[in-house]
């Protein structure tokens, strides 16, 4: 629809944080509104590729603020798409005019910040002034003599990267400071980035997808769930779908992270005994994605200093939230195609949808994604009444009754089971984890539910992706020097920068082993402890970043054995900026999980040239393949490749230590092979982006929608 096309083109034009040229051809798929004059719509011409290599562009820090504002514009247009039928013709005209005015303001600011560069955008696309007065993107490229680049060669770029590093002082929180002297980012141009060629592909059938979730990064993030919701939603927007994300308005969130936050609707939702609870629905934008924050009034639900663990009944809270999410959709006039619920917290949504809401949203179909089987959402029947519906309705084995409690007083419900039974499609976050839950005991007592023919036929594992814009070492604003497989020199600068900041020996020849993880038993804490000791004994360096209740042993090592050791740094905290620096500096990245539904850190490590060393389980087995299991040399992900990391299968110290030895031997004895491995991983890591995963989800959505009578 034209609003999405218009705002999407604006976003691509001004989103300098990607460092990439906008591909304008993708917008031609969107038809203009026949009721509006064509002069009001941006109509970009076809895109022509270029062959002249470019090297890099200096960007003013203000570009990133413009990028954030342009994403808000895109999100607002996407939200508008979902309720066009409710607007009058005049309201449509007013909205288009408003979008055009805001776009013109952004372009004007961009031109002031980047004189002499805005016309070229660092990669050849021009900004032109059409005769009808509306700015659009003209993809016809300037001639080579008209191109204005900051660097004439890779050598000049590398020199500028080295000269511009603002070296940190040991003992300071250096990750909070600017990593470059002038504060300006130097990003690699398209030609030198490791990027996919098809990430601009647009859907042939736009859908309206509403996610119902307990987490969304970075606003409300505890684990990988928040990253998945944000990444999948953003990728769906880029493919042309309308997306909304509904999550609780937690008291602890930082509302400054929500753009364009405003009160959208006050409404009521039934709870226990038919009593209506008052809610406020606040709309805003997070990472370019439209969000709806539901705030229950006159209650303690979702209040406290953390996302989870407040002084309220969490089961009751998410039951209330699930009902309120559906009530909001109906009362706000939404008619989504897909209602995508996540984890046990969102599992009541498909249950309530089919029992109460399907006739009011006839085009919708519920989808459930299971991110981790660790928590299945046990629920007493009387607790379920927080939804305004008696739990007895679901208290049968063929619905949501927890088989483990049969004969108990009282018998309980399992919310995750109910969501699985009622959802039109069920996904989990990797193909191998799907197999483990079906046949390997990974699902516990729910294995029998997943194995039912009617469930197994709708259950599929779709590998998560990573946000290739946020996690891109060629444009990463947290790094002292950007890099890619084409310009790898920046990685060595990042390693030296981290070593100096953490007070480690600045030795480029010592292998730097990194761990970024929640410190809980699932993550293989005892194996991490073995790895720390063995790395130091083998002459390497060990860096850890993470928090969790199982950190005691590692804290003992840090405070006793490795106190003031110049080869060990363990930080029992989390910082997003510091995590970017560690990925960029690491030679080896360790993920020794006992079980891992998907895992994102190993994918980010591949992107940043840190060779992953993992235990073969779940999504780790789907993304990391041992370099010694050679079958062919194409370097692509999946069985039958030349390997991209180091893999072990045991759960004992010997298994991880011998695998570390293999990695250290290659690092020290075959430096050219190590360099080739690292650069091949960076080139092929684009296969882990959300664009690929989103395509699989889109196929799933289409299949579910097509099954409607």
Buried (B, 14 or more C-beta within 10 A) or exposed (E): BBBBBBBBBBBBBBBBBBBBBBBBBBBBEBEBBEEBEEEBBBBBBEBEEBEEEBBBBBBBBBBBEBBBBBBBBBBBBBBBBBBBEEEEEEEBBEBBEEBBEBBBEBBEBBBEBBEEBBBBBBBBBBBEEEEEEBBBBBBEBBEEEEBEBBBEEBEBBBEBBBEBBBEBEEEEEBBEEBBBEEEBBBBBBBBBBBBBEEBBBBBEEBBBBBBBBBBBBBBBBBBBBBBBBBBBBBBBBBBBBBBBBBBBBBBEBEEEBBBBBEEBBEBBBBBBEEEEBEBBBBBBBBBBBBBBBBBBEEBEBBBBEEBBEBEBBBBBBBBBBBBBBBBBBBBBEBBBBBBBBBBBBBBBBBBBBBBBBEEEBEEBBBBBBBBBBEEBBBBBBEBBBBBBBEBEBBBEEEBBBBEEBEEEEEBBBBBBBBBBBBBBBBBBBBBBBBBBBBEBEBBEEBBEBBBEEEBBEBBBBBBBBBBBBBBBBBBBBBBBBBBBBBBBBBBBBBBBBBBBBBBBEEBEEBBBBBBBBBBBEBBBBBBBBBBBBBBBEBEBBBBBBBEBEBBEBBEEBBEEEBEEBBBBBBBBEBBEBBBBBBBBBBBBBBBBBBBBBBBBBBBBBBBBBBBBBBBBBBBBBBBBBBBEEEEEEEBEBEEEBBBBBBBBEBBEBEBBBEBBEBBBEBBBEEEEEBEBBBBBBBBBBBBBBBBBBBBBBBEBBBBBBEEEE
